Amino acid sequence: MTVASTSPPLRRPRGDGALAALFVAPAMLGFLVFLLWPTLRGVYLSFTRFNLLTPAEWVGLDNYVRMVHDPIFWDSLTVTVEYVAINIGVQTVSALAIAVLLQRLTQSAVLRGIVLTPYLMSNVVAGIVWLWILDTQLGIGNEIVAALGFDRIPFLADETWAIPTIALINVWRHVGYTALLLFAGLQAIPNDMYEAAKVDGASEGRMFWRITMPLLRPVLAVVLIMTVIGSFQVFDTVAVTTSGGPANATNVLQFYIYGAAFGRFQFGYASAMSVALLVVLSAITFLQYRLTRAGHTDLG
Amino acid sequence: MTTPTALTTPAPAPTPTSAKAAVQPQRRGPSLGRIAAWAMMTAIVLVTLLPFYWILRTALSTNAGLAADPTNPLPVHPTTGGFERALGLQSTKEAIAQGGAGGGLDFWRYLLNSVFVSTLITGCQIFFSAMAAYAFARLRWRGRDTVFGLFLAGLMVPAIFTLLPNFVLIKQLGLVDNLLGIALPTMFMTPFAVFFLRQFFMNIPREVEEAALLDGAGKIRVFFRVLLPMASTPVLTLAILTYITAWNDYFWPLMVSYSDSSRVLTVALAIFRAQTPQTGVDWSGLMAATLIAALPMLVLFACFARRIVSSVGFTGIK
């Protein structure tokens, strides 16, 4: 893409070392102190027993052994995976549909703006609003369910419904953003291709599978990796709607980690679980990258 | 700069009729597929926007009214009581009588905290990231590519991973329950901001810089007087998105703040929600608070709608 213009004949053979040091210094400070050091420290803490009050005490693999034998950890991992599967599945398909509609139907900027509005809300706001809409007694969502002749559904208070509900709430908040990312990818597809296909009598469906999907694939892959990583870190919505309940049914990994750290002050154990999450995320990123051949384009 | 059309009020959903007019020039009427597509689009718009209306309608109702008439599309017994409770303007007795918890929301303080933190993060992060981005894109120095590679690798570390150690660090620095403690971790840089701005600086023709240098300006001066102003578009783009992210952040501020002095709106809102009596939640007050908390971002959106919308695709994929 971008090619750094190679430096023209040097007027200052010594380069700009001093100036560069000055310019990079603040960012470097932030990088070292709040990104690199915490990363290393997080790994270190995972091998310790640490409660913030007394110095960290080295315990070797204890935290990891405990984690492997902790049924709640496995439960929360399962719940998280379930959440991610629903969230990403629904979100990707809907975002793709919205993006294609925005591209093939209209280029309206107003529509694009509308689709993005929920993204401006915090997860906390989104959580509270849907909590109200889905309220069993008074929520309009449940009023509609009742009006359709079904029993009211305790969306957030029922073990089976809670995770799908939270997943869909987050789809509501994020789908517009994802759609616009995909839309940007679609804009890069030359319109001539569609014109040509139309002349050949191709239907919209055919054009979607033969032109849109193959050409969008690299963008779709990047967006998928980004959204999956984000999705694994679900916390806010759970915190304001169900607090992990009922009966741990929405105890997602990040919520469990938070509880271990700030509820029980087991920072070592919480760190070990963060390392596990990091490993899972890295593996997924790597796999997705390989499987989708994200680096390659079919264009040209 | 042109001011894009404001989006404060939900624009009416596009109806199939208006669409027909726009795409008519070709033969026949609109195809079945096109009608279905527009129906889908309309449904999407409704699902997107109706919750916002429902917030407003609930916020303007009384709790008793909501219980009596849950499906009324209009505010039931219209009142501003919910807003008064959310803003802490009602006496405790009055608030409890209307279904509130009596615990007020020190709204202006949280608003100020949110504004302070978001502004500090956005301003500093982008300024420092721009400086670094310039050094990575335009200056020649040993180890440049290695250091940049290291920064890029930082993109891979998910936020959750650094949160706990960062909390320990902030605690050791004595900055827990301090607004600076909330801002500090993202104040100096994010790998993404550096990466994003570097792309821009790399694409500015070298001649621009050289002309200024020939005029005798130093490189620092060139950066501040020539290149930074040229970068105002990507800088503003990034600033808006950074501001939204900082404003909406919940997890980190929740970890760091314990009292009103450092509480930001997202955290305050979650607490307000937890406070409301479980027996009969103060929905009207809660929705009023929600609306007030969301309002600044909606206003920001109204001012920069077009830019925000086009910047999303712009920033995401690179």
Interface residues (C-beta under 8 A of the other chain):
Chain A: T2 A4 S5 S7 P8 G15 D16 G17 L19 A20 A21 F23 V24 P26 A27 M28 L29 G30 F31 V33 F34 L35 L36 W37 P38 T39 R41 G42 L45 L52 A97 I98 L101 R104 L105 T106 S108 A109 V110 L111 R112 G113 I114 V115 L116 T117 P118 Y119 L120 M121 S122 N123 V124 V125 I128 V129 W130 L131 W132 I133 D135 Q137 L138 G139 I140 E143 A147 W172 G176 Y177 L180 L181 F183 A184 G185 Q187 E204 V219 V222 V223 M226 I229 F232 Q233 F235 D236 A239 V240 Q254 I257 Y258 A261 F262 F267 A270 S271 S274 V275 L277 L278 L281 S282 T285
Chain B: P4 T5 L7 P10 A11 P14 A19 A22 G33 R34 A37 W38 M40 M41 I44 V45 V47 T48 L49 P51 F52 W54 I55 T58 L66 A67 P70 T71 F128 S129 M131 A132 Y134 A135 F136 A137 L139 R140 W141 R142 R144 V147 L150 F151 G154 M156 V157 P158 A159 I160 F161 T162 L164 P165 N166 F167 V168 L169 K171 L184 P185 T186 M187 F188 M189 P191 V194 Q199 M202 N203 P205 R206 E210 K219 I220 F223 I244 W247 N248 D249 Y250 F251 L254 M255 T266 L269 A270 R273 V281 W283 L286 M287 T290 A293 A294 M297 L298 L300 F301 A305 R306 I308 V309 S310 V312 G313 F314 G316 I317
